[in-house]
Structure formats: C-alpha cells, structure tokens
Amino acid sequence: MENASIAMSPKPLISNNLAKKTNKKYDLMMSEEQTESKPTTNGVLFIGDGINDSPSLVQADIGIAIGGTDIAMEAANIVLMKPDLKDVIVALDLAKTALRRIKINFFWAFIYNVTLIPLAAGVFYIWLGWRLAPIFAGTAMALHLLPWFLVVFV
C-alpha cells in the first residue's frame, strides 16, 4: 500500500515529510528560545479570550480568559464569564483579599494550637500546676472560632 502511494504521488509525500521535520525543528527552536529569553520578573499575567491564544494562557504564570468556552476553561487559571475588563480588577482584588484572610486564619489557628491544646491536654500541669477544667476547654473550643468569624464577616 505504501509503495502505491509513493508511485502515484511522490512530491506530496516528500513535502509532507519535509514539513514534519521542519515543524519539529521549529518547535524545538521555539521552546529553547522561550526558555532562554524568559525575563526575570515577578510573573506574567495574560488576558485573552481563550480561543486563539490558549497557548499563551497556559504558558503565563496567571492566565485570565474572558469568556466561558471549553478551551478557555482548560487553558486559563481564571475564567471570567462576562466580557468586561473591569472584572479582571475585581478578580485580582478578590484573590488578594482571600489570600490575606487565609494568612490571618493561619496565624490565629497557630496561636490557638500552640497555647490552648497543650493546656487542655495537661502539659503545663507537670511544671506549673495549670490544668483546664472540661467546661473551660469546651468554652475555649467554641471561642476559637471567634477570630475566624471576625475575619470572614468583617
């Protein structure tokens, strides 16, 4: 079967093989060039529609697609459903707020776990004679959610 296709049309077969080799060399050259020439910055934010620029959305540190196509949902980190550029600013502000609240929650959880869990377990009873009655341990357990509620709802 292969011999018949060569005998019938050798030129397209040769040009197809040449194109495949050329594309492989081009892809290799472009990938080397992109890794070498990537600037040292804080990061790259790319905003696009996610259809014809999905490779750029994937390669960027943060890719934001405007529009809810399937290609955009696969390629981008953030997908905005409305085609409004103002939503990009809202999304970035929301991300900063969420990260700040996560850090505050980690701080208060660390403080609670370092101080009150050993106190409730009786670790300080050996050296200082401190122990926590079960009613106060339950109250402390309920009150440890107070900073979380303050951070989330304030």
N, C-alpha and C positions, 0 to 999 in steps of 0.2 A: 504494500500500500504506500509506503514511504517513497519507494522508487518511482511509482507512478506520479506522485505529486512533484518530484524533482524533475522528471522528464517533461511534465506538462508545463510547469511554470517555475523555472529556476530563479528568475530575478526576484519575485516577491519573497521566496524562501531566504535568499541571501540577504535581502534588505531587512527582513524581519529579524534574522539572527544578528545582523549589524546593529539594528535598533535596540535589541535586548542588551547587547554588550555595551553599547553607548549609554543606555539608561542606567545600567549597573555602575559604570564608571562615574556617571554624572551624580547618581545618588551617593556614592562613596565620597566623591569630591565635595559635595554639598554638606554631608554630615561632618566631614573633617573640618571644613571651613566654618561651619556653625559652632562646633565645639571650640575651635581655636579663637574665633572672633567674638565670643560671648563676653560682653563687658562685665566688669565687676561693679554691680550696682546693688541696691537694696532689694531689687526684684523687678520683674516685668509684669505689668498689668496690660492685658489685651482685651479690647471690647470689640465684639463683632456680632454678625447675625448667625454665625454657626453653620452656614451652608457652604460658602466658597472659601471661608477662612478657618475651617475647623483644624487644620494642622497648626496654625498659629495659636489657636486657643489651647490646644493640647501642650504645645511647647512652652507657652508663657507660664510664669510662676502662678499667676492668678488669671484665669480666663473667664470673662463675663460674656455670655451670649444673650443677645436681646432677641427674644422670640423663642417659642417653645417647640421647635422642631425636634425630631428624634436625633438628628445629627448633633444639634446644639446640646441636647441633654447628655449625650455621650462625651462630647469633646470638652465642654466647659466645666469649670468648678462651680460657677454661679450662673443660674439661668433666670433671667427676668422675663416674666410673661407679657408685660406691657411694653410696647415700643417707645419708651420715654427715657431719655438720657438722665433725667433728674433722679430716676430710681437707682442709678448707679451710685450716686452720692448717698442716697438713703441706705442702700445695701452696705456700703463701706462703713457708714456711721453705725449701723446695726451690728456689724461684725466687731467694731471697736468696743461698743457698749457690752456686747456679750462676753468678749474676752476680759474686759475689766471686771465684770461681775463674777466670772469664773475664778479669777485671781483672788478676789475678795472672799469668795466661798472657800477656796483652798486655805487661805490664811486662817479664817475662823474655825474651820474643821481641824486644822493642825493644832491650834491653841486648845480647843476642846479635848482632842485626843491626847495631847501631851499632859494636860493638867488633870482633867476630871476622870478619865478612865483609870489611871493608876490610883487615884484617890478612892474611887468606888471599889477597886479591886483590893484595897487594903495594903498597898505597897508602903504607904507612909506610916502605917501603924507600928511597924517594927522600930523605926528610928524616932518618930515624933509623937507617936501615940494618937495620930489622927485617924479616924475612921468615919465613914459616911453611912448614916442610917439609911435603910432602904427607902424610906419616904423621901429623903433628900436626894437620893440617887435618881429616883423616878422624876422628881421635880427638875433636877439638872438635865435629865434626858429630854424632858419636854421643853425646857428653856433653851436647849442648844439649837433649836430651830428658829429662835427669835432673830438672830442676826441674818439668817437666810431669808426670812420673811421681810426684814427691813431692806435688804439688798434688792430683792426681787420686786417688791411693790413700792419702793420709794424712788 
